[in-house]
Amino acid sequence: MDNDDPLDFEIEDPLLAKPAVSKRRRKVVELDDLLKEHYKEQSKLIEKEAKKKTKAHKIYDSDDEKHDKEAKLSSLLDDCQNQAYKISSEEEISEWGLCVFGQQKTAPCLSFPELGSWSILQSFMNNELNCVLGLTTDQDCSFLEGLLLNGWLLKLIFKCGHVEKSIATWTFFSMLYSSKEELRSSACEFWCSILSSKTQDKPIEIDWYPSYSELKSALEIYGFLFEFSSNTSVDNSKLYLLEPPQNIITWIKFAAIYCQVRCKQYVLLTSDRQELVVIIICLFLDRRLQGLSVLLSNCMQSVLSSLTDEEWINSYPEIAKSLALRVPMDLNCLRAVQCIVGVDPRSKLLRSAVAFQILVKCFDNKVSDEEGILSSLIGINVKEKTCDFFKMFLYLVLTDNWLRYDPITRDKPVIHEMWGLLLRNCSYQIPSTDLRSNASKVRNKAAYLLQGIGNN
């Protein structure tokens, strides 16, 4: 037994047992491995130095070079911004709106000394009750204004059944030219009530009726531009600084009831009614009068319904031609068509006629028949770079309104086939990626209208 050998109890005790020493194989380091390690370390040092130099070059770059780079970057950004703004501005369609009122003229003097001769007022002044009130001739006008404002004047007229000339002229001119809102509103209510009573069982005798020339003269004093046309250059920026006439509200209300009355003393020519319709549609084009849209629509319906069937057949083409000469070829022409909102046959026919006459004017009156208009529209090549898609958009809307409400073209299948071809050209030949100005609007409008034709 060797002295270094463990004792018997030591062999049995696992805690005292020494772990076996594993014999490791030593790797022999050759010269090639050392060279590889050396070159590897050298390449790391070279790469590290290169990074340091690049970083130092960026940090210590000259101010001139920085300025040049910033200037180039700024120039690129400006170019991109200008191009984006140009594209967005081309896609924007300006709003509709015209100034149909210019500089207002001086209103006539509202002095009516003949009011003192009113029979009812004379009988009251001669009555014993006037001793209590002490009413004099100098107070006639203010006393009558009080009667008009509180409604007593209208009650007296209905009681006696007679409107003398002095009362008629005073209330009429107060309605059109008074600067007092309550006075002109009361005068308008007075006249509307009197004229409405003419259609009732108990008529009221009226010594004086206003003529259409007096209504037209009021518009001239308000500054209405009768001579305005699509070829007239008007500076809307200056005209919008002017306030629209406040009396136009009572003018519209009176015109609506004025057209419904027919009597021997009252004469309103067919041409006068035609001009009234044109005036009303022109008032629709002034954005400052948007709050009066309901009044204007009621007035238009009143004028249209006042025409007899024979008068209407000759009137609606003349109204359409007159409007086509006045309305410029922009969104205002669409507004002129779309403001005719009635659902009755006359309103629909007028809307169709106005749209058709505007289309005729668009082609300089070279074509005036249905097939000629559609052939001209189909001949427009939407693939050309010079294609004016804004006008094409107007053409589509106008043609839709023309054909939709024209009862004559419904029985002409050729017209509807040509219309469908036009819509397919605009819908299929303009790709969705076309970035030309208003191209997407034309494509989407044509696709929408084409879907409506397919459903029908």
C-alpha positions as CSV (number, residue, x, y, z in Angstrom):
1,M,0.0,0.0,0.0
2,D,1.3,3.3,-1.0
3,N,1.5,6.1,1.5
4,D,-0.4,8.4,-0.7
5,D,-3.2,6.0,-1.3
6,P,-6.5,6.9,0.6
7,L,-7.5,4.9,3.6
8,D,-10.5,2.5,3.4
9,F,-12.9,4.9,5.2
10,E,-11.8,7.7,3.0
11,I,-12.7,5.8,-0.1
12,E,-16.1,5.0,1.2
13,D,-16.9,8.7,2.2
14,P,-18.2,10.5,-0.9
15,L,-17.3,13.9,0.6
16,L,-13.7,13.1,0.9
17,A,-13.5,11.6,-2.5
18,K,-11.5,13.7,-4.9
19,P,-12.9,14.4,-8.4
20,A,-11.1,12.8,-11.2
21,V,-8.9,15.2,-13.0
22,S,-9.9,15.3,-16.7
23,K,-7.0,15.3,-19.1
24,R,-7.4,18.3,-21.5
25,R,-5.9,18.3,-24.9
26,R,-3.7,21.3,-25.5
27,K,-4.2,23.0,-28.8
28,V,-1.0,23.6,-30.7
29,V,-0.8,27.2,-31.8
30,E,0.8,27.4,-35.1
31,L,2.4,30.4,-36.8
32,D,-0.4,30.8,-39.4
33,D,-2.9,31.3,-36.5
34,L,-0.8,34.0,-35.0
35,L,-0.6,35.9,-38.3
36,K,-4.3,35.7,-38.8
37,E,-4.9,37.2,-35.3
38,H,-2.4,39.9,-36.0
39,Y,-4.0,40.9,-39.3
40,K,-7.4,40.8,-37.7
41,E,-6.3,43.2,-35.0
42,Q,-4.7,45.5,-37.6
43,S,-7.9,45.7,-39.7
44,K,-9.9,46.6,-36.6
45,L,-7.5,49.4,-35.9
46,I,-7.6,50.7,-39.4
47,E,-11.4,50.6,-39.5
48,K,-11.5,52.4,-36.1
49,E,-9.2,55.2,-37.4
50,A,-11.3,55.6,-40.5
51,K,-14.5,56.1,-38.5
52,K,-12.7,58.6,-36.3
53,K,-11.6,60.6,-39.4
54,T,-15.1,60.5,-40.9
55,K,-16.6,61.7,-37.7
56,A,-14.0,64.4,-37.4
57,H,-14.7,65.5,-41.0
58,K,-18.4,65.8,-40.3
59,I,-17.8,67.7,-37.1
60,Y,-15.3,70.1,-38.5
61,D,-17.0,70.7,-41.8
62,S,-16.6,74.2,-43.0
63,D,-19.4,76.8,-42.5
64,D,-19.5,77.6,-46.3
65,E,-20.2,74.0,-47.2
66,K,-22.9,73.8,-44.5
67,H,-24.5,76.9,-45.9
68,D,-24.4,75.5,-49.4
69,K,-26.0,72.3,-48.3
70,E,-28.7,74.1,-46.3
71,A,-29.4,76.4,-49.3
72,K,-29.8,73.4,-51.7
73,L,-32.1,71.6,-49.2
74,S,-34.1,74.7,-48.7
75,S,-34.4,75.2,-52.4
76,L,-35.6,71.7,-52.9
77,L,-38.2,72.0,-50.2
78,D,-39.5,75.3,-51.7
79,D,-39.8,73.7,-55.1
80,C,-41.7,70.8,-53.7
81,Q,-44.0,73.1,-51.7
82,N,-44.6,75.3,-54.8
83,Q,-45.5,72.3,-56.9
84,A,-47.8,70.9,-54.3
85,Y,-49.5,74.3,-53.9
86,K,-49.9,74.6,-57.7
87,I,-51.5,71.2,-57.9
88,S,-53.9,71.9,-55.0
89,S,-54.8,75.3,-56.3
90,E,-55.6,73.9,-59.7
91,E,-57.9,71.4,-58.2
92,E,-59.8,74.1,-56.3
93,I,-62.9,75.5,-58.0
94,S,-63.8,79.1,-57.2
95,E,-67.1,79.7,-55.5
96,W,-70.1,81.0,-57.4
97,G,-71.2,84.6,-56.7
98,L,-71.8,87.8,-58.5
99,C,-72.4,91.4,-57.3
100,V,-75.7,92.3,-59.0
101,F,-76.0,95.6,-57.1
102,G,-73.6,98.5,-57.6
103,Q,-73.7,102.0,-56.3
104,Q,-77.1,103.0,-55.0
105,K,-78.8,106.2,-56.1
106,T,-80.5,108.8,-54.0
107,A,-84.0,107.7,-53.0
108,P,-87.0,110.0,-53.9
109,C,-88.3,112.4,-51.2
110,L,-91.0,110.8,-49.1
111,S,-93.1,114.0,-48.7
112,F,-96.8,113.6,-49.3
113,P,-98.7,116.9,-48.5
114,E,-101.8,115.4,-50.2
115,L,-102.3,113.0,-47.3
116,G,-104.2,115.7,-45.5
117,S,-107.0,115.4,-48.1
118,W,-107.7,111.8,-47.2
119,S,-111.5,111.7,-46.6
120,I,-111.4,109.5,-43.5
121,L,-108.7,111.8,-42.0
122,Q,-110.7,114.9,-42.8
123,S,-113.9,113.5,-41.3
124,F,-111.9,112.7,-38.1
125,M,-110.4,116.1,-37.9
126,N,-113.9,117.7,-38.3
127,N,-115.2,115.4,-35.6
128,E,-115.7,116.6,-32.0
129,L,-113.2,113.9,-30.8
130,N,-110.4,115.9,-32.5
131,C,-111.0,118.6,-29.9
132,V,-109.5,116.2,-27.4
133,L,-106.6,115.1,-29.5
134,G,-105.9,118.4,-31.1
135,L,-104.7,116.9,-34.4
136,T,-103.4,119.4,-36.9
137,T,-102.5,119.2,-40.6
138,D,-98.8,119.3,-39.7
139,Q,-99.2,116.1,-37.8
140,D,-101.0,114.2,-40.5
141,C,-98.0,112.1,-41.7
142,S,-96.9,111.0,-38.2
143,F,-100.5,110.2,-37.2
144,L,-100.9,108.0,-40.3
145,E,-97.6,106.3,-39.6
146,G,-99.0,105.3,-36.3
147,L,-102.1,104.0,-37.8
148,L,-100.1,102.0,-40.4
149,L,-97.7,100.5,-37.8
150,N,-100.4,99.3,-35.4
151,G,-102.6,97.9,-38.2
152,W,-105.5,100.4,-37.8
153,L,-105.0,101.8,-41.3
154,L,-105.6,98.4,-42.9
155,K,-108.7,97.9,-40.7
156,L,-110.1,101.3,-41.8
157,I,-109.5,100.4,-45.4
158,F,-111.3,97.1,-45.1
159,K,-114.1,98.8,-43.3
160,C,-114.7,101.5,-46.0
161,G,-113.6,99.3,-48.9
162,H,-111.8,102.1,-50.7
163,V,-108.1,103.0,-51.0
164,E,-107.6,106.6,-52.2
165,K,-104.7,107.6,-54.3
166,S,-102.9,109.6,-51.6
167,I,-102.9,106.6,-49.3
168,A,-101.9,104.2,-52.0
169,T,-98.9,106.2,-53.2
170,W,-97.7,107.0,-49.7
171,T,-97.7,103.4,-48.5
172,F,-96.2,102.2,-51.8
173,F,-93.2,104.5,-51.8
174,S,-92.8,104.1,-48.0
175,M,-92.5,100.4,-48.7
176,L,-89.8,100.8,-51.3
177,Y,-87.7,103.7,-50.0
178,S,-88.3,104.2,-46.3
179,S,-85.2,103.8,-44.1
180,K,-87.4,102.7,-41.2
181,E,-87.7,98.9,-41.2
182,E,-91.0,98.8,-39.2
183,L,-92.6,101.3,-41.6
184,R,-91.6,99.6,-44.8
185,S,-92.6,96.2,-43.4
186,S,-96.0,97.5,-42.3
187,A,-96.5,99.2,-45.7
188,C,-95.6,95.9,-47.5
189,E,-98.1,94.0,-45.3
190,F,-100.7,96.7,-46.1
191,W,-100.2,96.3,-49.9
192,C,-100.1,92.5,-49.8
193,S,-103.3,92.4,-47.8
194,I,-105.0,94.8,-50.2
195,L,-103.9,93.0,-53.3
196,S,-104.8,89.6,-51.9
197,S,-108.3,90.8,-51.2
198,K,-108.8,91.4,-54.9
199,T,-109.1,87.6,-55.3
200,Q,-111.8,87.4,-52.5
201,D,-115.5,87.8,-52.7
202,K,-115.5,91.4,-51.4
203,P,-113.1,93.4,-53.6
204,I,-111.6,96.7,-52.5
205,E,-111.7,99.7,-54.8
206,I,-108.2,101.1,-55.4
207,D,-107.8,104.5,-57.1
208,W,-104.1,104.0,-58.0
209,Y,-102.1,100.9,-59.0
210,P,-98.3,100.8,-59.2
211,S,-96.9,100.0,-62.6
212,Y,-94.1,97.7,-63.5
213,S,-91.9,100.7,-64.5
214,E,-92.1,101.9,-60.9
215,L,-90.9,98.5,-59.6
216,K,-88.1,98.6,-62.2
217,S,-87.2,102.2,-61.2
218,A,-86.9,101.1,-57.6
219,L,-84.3,98.5,-58.6
220,E,-82.4,101.1,-60.5
221,I,-82.2,103.3,-57.4
222,Y,-81.1,100.2,-55.4
223,G,-78.2,100.0,-57.9
224,F,-79.2,96.8,-59.7
225,L,-77.0,96.2,-62.7
226,F,-79.5,95.8,-65.5
227,E,-76.8,96.0,-68.2
228,F,-74.6,93.3,-66.7
229,S,-73.8,90.5,-69.0
230,S,-71.3,87.6,-69.2
231,N,-68.9,89.7,-71.3
232,T,-69.0,92.7,-68.9
233,S,-66.0,93.1,-66.7
234,V,-67.1,93.7,-63.1
235,D,-64.8,94.3,-60.1
236,N,-66.6,92.1,-57.5
237,S,-64.0,92.9,-54.8
238,K,-65.1,96.6,-54.8
239,L,-68.8,95.9,-55.2
240,Y,-68.8,93.5,-52.2
241,L,-67.8,96.4,-50.0
242,L,-71.2,97.9,-50.7
243,E,-74.2,96.8,-48.6
244,P,-77.1,95.3,-50.5
245,P,-80.3,97.5,-50.3
246,Q,-82.4,96.7,-47.2
247,N,-85.6,97.5,-49.1
248,I,-85.0,94.5,-51.5
249,I,-86.9,92.3,-49.0
250,T,-90.1,94.2,-49.3
251,W,-89.6,94.5,-53.0
252,I,-89.5,90.7,-53.4
253,K,-92.5,90.2,-51.2
254,F,-94.5,92.8,-53.2
255,A,-93.4,91.4,-56.6
256,A,-94.6,88.0,-55.6
257,I,-98.2,89.1,-54.8
258,Y,-98.1,91.7,-57.6
259,C,-98.0,89.1,-60.3
260,Q,-101.1,87.3,-59.0
261,V,-103.5,90.2,-59.4
262,R,-105.4,90.8,-62.7
263,C,-107.8,93.7,-63.1
264,K,-108.6,96.4,-65.6
265,Q,-106.5,99.0,-64.1
266,Y,-103.6,96.7,-63.6
267,V,-101.5,95.9,-66.6
268,L,-98.4,93.6,-66.5
269,L,-97.1,92.6,-69.9
270,T,-95.7,89.1,-70.7
271,S,-92.3,90.7,-71.4
272,D,-92.5,92.3,-67.9
273,R,-93.0,88.9,-66.3
274,Q,-90.2,87.4,-68.3
275,E,-87.8,90.1,-67.1
276,L,-89.0,89.6,-63.6
277,V,-87.9,85.9,-63.7
278,V,-84.5,86.9,-65.1
279,I,-84.1,89.5,-62.3
280,I,-85.0,87.0,-59.6
281,I,-82.5,84.4,-60.9
282,C,-79.8,87.1,-61.0
283,L,-80.6,87.9,-57.4
284,F,-79.9,84.3,-56.6
285,L,-76.3,84.8,-57.8
286,D,-75.5,87.4,-55.2
287,R,-74.1,85.5,-52.2
288,R,-75.1,88.4,-49.9
289,L,-78.7,87.5,-50.5
290,Q,-78.5,83.8,-49.6
291,G,-80.7,84.4,-46.6
292,L,-83.5,85.4,-49.0
293,S,-83.5,82.1,-51.0
294,V,-87.0,81.1,-49.8
295,L,-88.5,84.5,-50.6
296,L,-86.9,84.4,-54.0
297,S,-88.1,80.9,-54.7
298,N,-91.7,81.9,-53.7
299,C,-91.5,85.0,-55.9
300,M,-90.3,83.0,-58.9
301,Q,-93.1,80.4,-58.5
302,S,-95.6,83.3,-58.3
303,V,-94.4,84.8,-61.5
304,L,-94.3,81.5,-63.4
305,S,-97.7,80.5,-62.3
306,S,-99.2,83.9,-63.3
307,L,-98.5,83.2,-67.0
308,T,-101.2,81.6,-69.1
309,D,-100.4,78.5,-71.1
310,E,-100.1,80.4,-74.3
311,E,-97.8,83.0,-72.6
312,W,-95.7,80.3,-71.0
313,I,-95.0,78.5,-74.3
314,N,-93.5,81.7,-75.7
315,S,-91.9,82.9,-72.4
316,Y,-89.6,80.1,-71.2
317,P,-87.3,80.1,-74.3
318,E,-86.9,83.9,-74.1
319,I,-86.1,83.7,-70.3
320,A,-83.5,81.0,-71.0
321,K,-81.8,83.0,-73.8
322,S,-81.7,86.2,-71.7
323,L,-80.1,84.4,-68.8
324,A,-77.6,82.7,-71.1
325,L,-76.4,86.1,-72.2
326,R,-76.0,87.4,-68.7
327,V,-74.5,84.5,-66.8
328,P,-70.7,84.0,-67.1
329,M,-69.3,80.5,-68.0
330,D,-68.2,79.5,-64.5
331,L,-69.9,78.1,-61.4
332,N,-72.5,80.9,-61.7
333,C,-74.1,79.3,-64.7
334,L,-74.6,76.1,-62.6
335,R,-76.0,78.2,-59.8
336,A,-78.5,79.9,-62.3
337,V,-79.7,76.5,-63.3
338,Q,-79.9,74.9,-59.9
339,C,-81.7,77.8,-58.2
340,I,-84.8,76.8,-60.2
341,V,-85.9,74.3,-57.6
342,G,-89.6,73.9,-58.3
343,V,-90.9,70.4,-58.9
344,D,-93.8,71.5,-61.1
345,P,-93.6,71.0,-64.8
346,R,-92.9,74.7,-65.6
347,S,-89.9,74.9,-63.3
348,K,-88.5,71.7,-64.6
349,L,-88.9,72.8,-68.2
350,L,-87.4,76.2,-67.5
351,R,-84.4,74.6,-65.8
352,S,-83.8,72.4,-68.8
353,A,-84.2,75.3,-71.2
354,V,-81.7,77.5,-69.3
355,A,-79.1,74.7,-69.2
356,F,-79.5,74.1,-73.0
357,Q,-79.2,77.8,-73.9
358,I,-76.0,78.1,-71.8
359,L,-74.6,75.1,-73.7
360,V,-75.4,76.7,-77.0
361,K,-73.6,79.9,-75.9
362,C,-70.6,77.8,-74.8
363,F,-70.1,76.8,-78.4
364,D,-70.6,80.4,-79.7
365,N,-74.0,79.6,-81.1
366,K,-72.4,77.5,-83.8
367,V,-74.7,74.6,-82.9
368,S,-78.2,74.9,-81.6
369,D,-79.7,71.5,-82.0
370,E,-79.6,68.5,-79.5
371,E,-77.4,66.2,-81.7
372,G,-75.1,69.0,-82.6
373,I,-74.4,69.9,-78.9
374,L,-73.8,66.2,-78.0
375,S,-71.6,65.7,-81.0
376,S,-69.5,68.7,-80.1
377,L,-69.1,67.3,-76.5
378,I,-68.2,63.8,-77.7
379,G,-65.6,65.4,-80.0
380,I,-63.6,66.7,-77.0
381,N,-60.5,64.5,-76.5
382,V,-60.1,64.1,-72.8
383,K,-56.6,62.5,-73.4
384,E,-55.1,65.7,-74.7
385,K,-52.9,67.6,-72.2
386,T,-54.6,70.9,-73.1
387,C,-58.1,69.6,-72.3
388,D,-59.9,72.0,-70.0
389,F,-61.5,69.8,-67.4
390,F,-63.1,72.6,-65.5
391,K,-65.2,73.4,-68.6
392,M,-65.8,69.7,-69.1
393,F,-67.2,69.5,-65.6
394,L,-69.6,72.4,-66.4
395,Y,-70.6,70.7,-69.6
396,L,-71.5,67.5,-67.8
397,V,-73.7,69.2,-65.2
398,L,-75.4,71.4,-67.7
399,T,-76.1,68.5,-70.1
400,D,-77.5,66.4,-67.2
401,N,-79.9,69.2,-66.2
402,W,-80.9,69.7,-69.8
403,L,-81.7,66.1,-70.6
404,R,-83.1,65.1,-67.2
405,Y,-85.9,67.7,-67.3
406,D,-86.6,67.9,-71.1
407,P,-89.7,66.0,-72.0
408,I,-89.0,66.1,-75.7
409,T,-85.6,64.3,-75.6
410,R,-87.1,61.4,-73.6
411,D,-88.5,59.9,-76.9
412,K,-85.2,60.3,-78.7
413,P,-83.1,57.2,-78.1
414,V,-80.3,58.6,-80.2
415,I,-79.8,61.5,-77.8
416,H,-79.5,59.2,-74.8
417,E,-77.1,56.9,-76.6
418,M,-74.9,59.8,-77.4
419,W,-75.2,61.0,-73.8
420,G,-74.1,57.5,-72.6
421,L,-71.1,57.5,-75.0
422,L,-70.0,60.9,-73.6
423,L,-70.2,59.7,-70.0
424,R,-68.2,56.5,-70.9
425,N,-65.5,58.5,-72.6
426,C,-65.1,60.7,-69.5
427,S,-65.3,57.8,-67.1
428,Y,-63.1,55.2,-68.9
429,Q,-60.6,57.4,-70.8
430,I,-59.5,59.3,-67.7
431,P,-57.4,57.1,-65.4
432,S,-57.7,57.4,-61.6
433,T,-53.9,58.3,-61.6
434,D,-54.5,61.3,-63.9
435,L,-53.2,64.4,-62.0
436,R,-54.3,67.0,-64.4
437,S,-56.4,69.8,-63.0
438,N,-60.0,68.8,-62.2
439,A,-59.6,65.5,-64.1
440,S,-60.7,63.5,-61.1
441,K,-63.8,65.7,-60.7
442,V,-64.8,65.0,-64.3
443,R,-64.1,61.3,-64.0
444,N,-66.1,60.9,-60.8
445,K,-69.0,63.0,-62.1
446,A,-69.2,61.0,-65.3
447,A,-69.1,57.7,-63.4
448,Y,-71.9,58.8,-61.1
449,L,-74.1,59.9,-63.9
450,L,-73.3,56.8,-65.9
451,Q,-74.5,54.7,-63.0
452,G,-77.8,56.6,-62.9
453,I,-78.3,55.8,-66.6
454,G,-77.6,52.1,-65.9
455,N,-80.1,52.0,-63.2
456,N,-82.8,53.5,-65.4
